Amino acid sequence: MMRTTPNSWFYFISLLCLVDLTITINLATAHYCLDHQQSLLLHLKNNLTYNQNQSKKLIHWNHVHDCCHWKGVSCNKGHVIALDLSQESISGGNFSSLFHMQFLQSLNLASNGFIQFGTYSEFQNLKYLRYLNLSNASIVGEIPKNIFQLSSLQVLDLSDNQRLNGFLPQNIPYQLASLNYLNLSHTNFSGPLPESLLNLRKLSTLDLSNCQFNGTLPNSMSNLTHLVYLDLSFNNFTGPLPSFNRSNALRSFALNHNYFSGTIPSTHFNGLANLVRVDLGDNSFDGRVPSTLFALPSLQQLILSYNRFEGPLKELPNCSSSSLEMLDLSGNNFQGPIPPSIFQLKRLFLLQLSTNKFNGTIKLDNIRSLPKLKTFDLSHNNLSVVGANVTYDQDFSYFPMLYNLLLASCKLDAFPSFLRNQSTLLYLDLSNNQIEGIIPNWIWKFEFLMALNLSNNFLEGMEGPFQNLGSNLFLLDLHGNQLQGTAPIFTKSIVSLDYSNNNFSSFFPADIGNQIPNVVNLYLSNNSFHGEIHESFCNMTFLRLLDLSDNRFTGEIPKCLATSDRSLRVLSLAGNELSGHVPDTFPTSCALRFLDFNGNLLDGTVPRSLTNCQNLQVLNLGKNQLIDTFPCFLKNILTLRVMILRSNKFHGHIECPSSTGNWEKLQILDLASNNFSGLLPSSLLRSWKALMHDEDRSRFGHLSFGLFDNINLIQNFGILTTEFSNADKMKFAKLVAVEPLFVVDHIVSHVMEGVYGIGRYEDSVTIVNKGQQMKLVKILIAFTSLDFSSNHFEGSVPEEITNFKGLHALNLSQNSFSGHIPSNISNLRNLESLDLSMNSLKGEIPTELASLSFLAIMNLSYNHLVGRIPTGTQIQSFEADSFAGNEGLCGPPLTQGCGLLPPLASKTTDFDHGSSIDWTILSVELGFTFGFGMFIMPLIFWKRWRLWFSEKADGVLYKIVPQLDFVYEHHGGKKYRTLRWKPFSL
């Protein structure tokens, strides 16, 4: 989880320092302005592009007034020494006049539209410059390197220029020793930090956050003894942490969201008595937490979340006098009981201990001793949380008024009774517990509640009424319960709604899309909703994700769902009873990433307009009744990773023209159970580059994508609150105004990431792997699968397949492949499942097959393979069924020894005997033919006899052949039962 906790008061102190620095500059304004100075200023004005309607300084510069009295200009003895053109809406122009103002000491061009200094190398002319602020100036390109050679410079602020590139010089000159403030945050600066950083001995503020710096921190940073504020967060730094225990003035220390690792010695924080904030979150630090951290007398914020710290927590020292206000230890490997001393930190207002291995019992009564507590998070441990012992209503007043309570996976069996009085709640998470019964009505009446998560409990109903509740919920997650009947829709402000995995059958009101028009994520899968999909779903203006899968919806797919250009990312209608054609109305602005219509009754062809969805990653049209050829036109979608067409009526060859593009990212392709034929084209196989990459850990994780482009949590939070009434806005403003900015930001980020599903959607599809149907709820980035089974492909197994070093599952069964198994199949070293059964492969099994150490499932049965089965640990672990139906095979695990193979029948016969007729045999054959005809004729001409015989014969075969099993298929709107081999059941 990405958290930002800006320390606004540290920035305020820094700004005061800057103001003080500016004031100390001699700004004694003379009563005259030297002519050449005025000429330079007017030349600068005339060569700048700025918005005159928004200008408050440049617009007033003219010949009439003395230039030393112009707004933004300060002089000393007629020379311009300070120039402030911040917030002047400058969008370009020529700045060369600046570099002729040789007495300039302060230059502020912050908060402008477009400034480019890449062509200027005259900064060295400003030898008296002490203050340079170019922050938020939309600078593009690189800053001239000679800026770092200004010997008088004390303040350099280049922050908030996202397109500004550069790096710190390897040899920072001693002349820059006067620099005490350096801010490069939110730029594109990169590279390692140089050892020469120690030359900045007076540096008090160093902010390099949100850049692209990398490498290890130089040990020379330990010599920056004047540091007060250090922020290196959101970079790519690695390695161990150097000691800063000589920086006795240090107050804020933020290294979060990097790749630091190793243990942290306790001595690193010795003597840092002024340290107020420590943020080491989202790194890879391990070992025990330095005991000296908890003993720092001024420490107010300690964030160690999402590292690998471990071990039990010891009792905290001096809790009664501690200044600690914010403690976040979530996402580590802490174990054992939570020390009781934590509940003696009287000033604590944020306590997050989630996602660890803490155990034992925690009584909610404990938080009574934390009167300032606003956020309490014990989720996802091995804790048993016991509800508060509240006897009388007045006992509620002894609990702190919480904003956020997160008790997921805490073995709760009921709603904590003290919640009734928590009128200020913003976020309540009681998911993954054992709460039974009815959701109480009072929980809908919290006027500020933004997010409610009650998922994965045993809830059976919802207490009404739901009218006029005044709820402002943004997120409601009730999935994974036993809720049934009518699903209520009672808040128009909802942004993310998850009713999936229940037993709801209808909506109230029925026009759900008109009731929640601003919903972004809507999960309704795995319920009992039925009837046609209501057209009002198309009225959800901001919809990014719609999941209606695994219900009983019927009728056609509303065309407006495909026509939508509302930036819909996810559309899943799988597992319903939808019929008709797939709408061919996908617009050129199609933003779909995930499209799943699997398991319906859809017919027709693959819509050609689908090629407009140029960002599509997953396409699942399997288990329908589509009749079409291979969709070569989709090769223009270069982002496609998963395509499933199994169990349809596709036909013909799968070779595509080379001009149609390449699926270089394709990792899962399922064409099984169709009528494809011909050869597997080599040119097509060679284009699947992703399958050729060997598996590596950098590719681990789940296939996902952003539901929003460049999402800004705070910006979207502001958009969402527009749904509040004016009165509610005032209440909410008063509620959050009493809390420090970094706390509000910390929690809003947490809530908003929940509202937007962490801003990402993790793909899921159902495939057949290792002979069994399996649902990949989260598709591993590294998982790869090819399934061509149950078609009419022929020819030899292409050599190109053996280049797929990253392949995990390969199924070529039930085709007409011939020839030998390629010997270099050993290249598929990540292969876990291989099925070549029911083909016409011949020759010996390659001995190289035994080297596939990850192979867990293999089926070579019912081919024409001969010879000894290769010996090897992996091969010998398979059952004999994997080799059945190959009469020429011998050796373990078959019982047939290689020395006992029967001789093959002779292909030549004696000529004399060949001309004779054996009348005894002939009479038997004639009798059999006549009797067989008497039996088979009714089967040919009488349908009822055919059905009776088929049913009885299938029953007998099912009993005597263990490899057979019944499957059910839909054809022509009817359901049929057929026998299939178990390894190839769909």
PEGIBEL-V393639 format. One line per field, one symbol per residue. phi: phi as a letter, one per 40 degrees, with the letter a starting at -180 (. if undefined). psi: psi as a letter, one per 30 degrees, with the letter a starting at -180 (. if undefined). burial: + if it has 16 or more other ideal C-beta (glycine too) atoms within 10 Angstrom, else -. A space follows every 10 residues. Layout:
# PEGIBEL-V393639
phi=???
psi=???
burial=???
This chain:
# PEGIBEL-V393639
phi=.cbbbccccc cccccccccc ccccccbccc cabcdccccc ccccdcbbba cccbcbbdcc caccbcccbc cgbbbafgcc babbbcfbfc bihbbdcdcb ccccbbbbbc fbcabbbdcc bbcccccbcb bbbbcfbfcb gbcdccccbc cccbbbbbcf bcbcbiaccc bccccccccb bbbbcfbbca gcccccdccc cccbbbbbcf bbcagccccc cccccccbbb bbcfbbcbgc cccbcccccc bbbbbcfbbc agcbccccbc gccccbbbbb cfbbcbgccd cccccccbcb bbbbcfbbca gcccdccfcc bcccbbbbbc gbbcbgcccd cdcbccccbb bbbcfbbcbh bbccdccccb cccbbbbbcf bbcbcbdccb cbdccccccc cccbbbbcfb gcbacdcccd cccbcbabbb cfbbcbgbcc cccccccbcc bbbbcfbbcb abcccbcfcg cbdcbbbbcg bbcagcccbb acccbbbbbc fbbcbabacc cdcccbcbcb bbbbcfbbca gcccccdccc cbcbbbbbcf bbcbgccdcc cccdbcgccb bbbcgbbcbg ccdcbccccd bcbbbbbdgb bcbgbccccc ccccbcbbbb bcfbbcbacc cccccccccc bbbbbcfbbc agcbcbdccc gbccccbbbb bcfbbcagcc cccccccccc cccccacccc hbcaaccbcf cbdccccccc cccccdcccc ccccccccbd dccdcdcccc ccccdcfggb bccaabbbbf gbcabccbcc dccbabbbcf bbcagccccc cccccccbbb bbcfbbcbgc cdcccccccc cbabbbcfbb cbgccdcccc cccccbbabb cfbbcbgccd cidccccccc dcbcgbccca gdcccccccb cccccccbbc ccccccbccc cccccccccc ccccccdccc bbcccdcccc cccccccccc bcccacbbbb aggbbbbbcb cdcbcc
psi=kjkkikiefe eeeeeeeeee eeefkjgjkl glkkefeeee eeeeefgkjl jfffkfdeff klfelkffgk kfkkljhfkk fkjjhkhghk gaakgffegf ifgkfkkjgl haejkjgffk ggfffifgkf kjjgkhghkk bkkkffeggj ffkekjjglh ifgklalkke iklffgffkf jjjglhagka llklfgfffi fgkfkjjglh aglaalkkff ffgifgkekk jglhahklal klkgffiffk ekjjglhahl llljkfffgk giffkekkjg lhahkaalkk ffeffkffke kjjglhagka llklkkkhef gkgkfjjjgl hahklalkkf feggiffkfk jjglhahkaa kkkfffffgi fgkekjjglh ahljkklkjj eleffeffkl jlekjjhkhg hkglkkfffe gifgkekkjg lhahklbkjk efffgjffke kkjglhahkf lkkalgkhfg khkekjjglh ahklbkjkjg jffkekkjgl hahkflljle ieffeifgke kjjglhagkl alkkffffgj egkfkjjglh ahkaalkkff effkhghkek jjglhahkaa lkkhgklfgk gkfkjjgkha hkaalkkfff ffifgkekjj glhahkjllk ifffffjffk ekkjglhahl lalgkkkffg akifgkfkkj glhahllalj keeeeffief ffkkklffgl akkllkflkh kjeeeeeeee fffkleeeee eeeeefffkl efeeeeeeee eeeeeghggl kklklkljkh gkkkjjejjk efkkkkjglh ahlaaljkff effifgkekk jglhahkaal kkegfffifg kfkkjglhah klalkkffff fjffjfkkjg lhahklakkk kleeeffllf ffglgjfgll lkglfjlffg kkkkkkfklk eeffflkjfe eeeeeeeeee eeeeefeefe fjeeeeeeee eeeeeeeeef jffklklklk khglkkklkl kefgk.
burial=--+++-+--+ +-++--++-- ++--+---+- --++--++-+ ++-++--+-+ ----+-++-- +-----++-+ -+++++-+++ ++++++++++ --+-+-++++ +-++++++++ ++--+++--+ --+-++-+++ +++++++++- --++--++++ --++++++++ +--+++++-- -+---+-+++ +++++++-++ -+++-+++++ +-++++++++ +-+---++-+ ++-+--++++ +++++-++-+ +-+++-+--+ ++++++++-+ ---+---++- -+-+++++++ +++-+---++ -+++-+--++ +++++++-+- --+--+--+- -+-+++++++ ++-+---+-- ++++++-+++ ++++++-+-- -+-+++++-+ --++++++++ +-+-++++-+ ----+---++ -+++++++++ -+--++-+++ -+-+++++++ +++-+---+- --++-+++++ +++++++-++ -+------+- ++++++++++ +-+---++++ +-++++++++ ++-++-+--- -+++++++++ +++++++-+- --++-+++++ --++++++++ +-+---++-- ++-+---+++ ++++++-++- -++--+---+ ++++++++++ -+---++-++ +++--+++++ ++++++-+-+ +--++-+-++ ++++++++-+ ---+-+---- +++-++++++ ++++-+---+ +--++-++-+ ++--+----- -++++-+--- --+--++--+ +-++---+-- -+--+---++ -+++++++++ +++++++-+- ++++++++++ +----+--+- ++++++++++ +-+---++-+ ++++++++++ +++++-+--- ++--++++-+ +++++++++- +--+++-+++ ++--+-++++ +++-+---++ ---++--+-- -+++-+--++ ++-+-+---- ---------- ---------- ---------- ---------- ---------- ---------- ---------- --------++ +-++-+
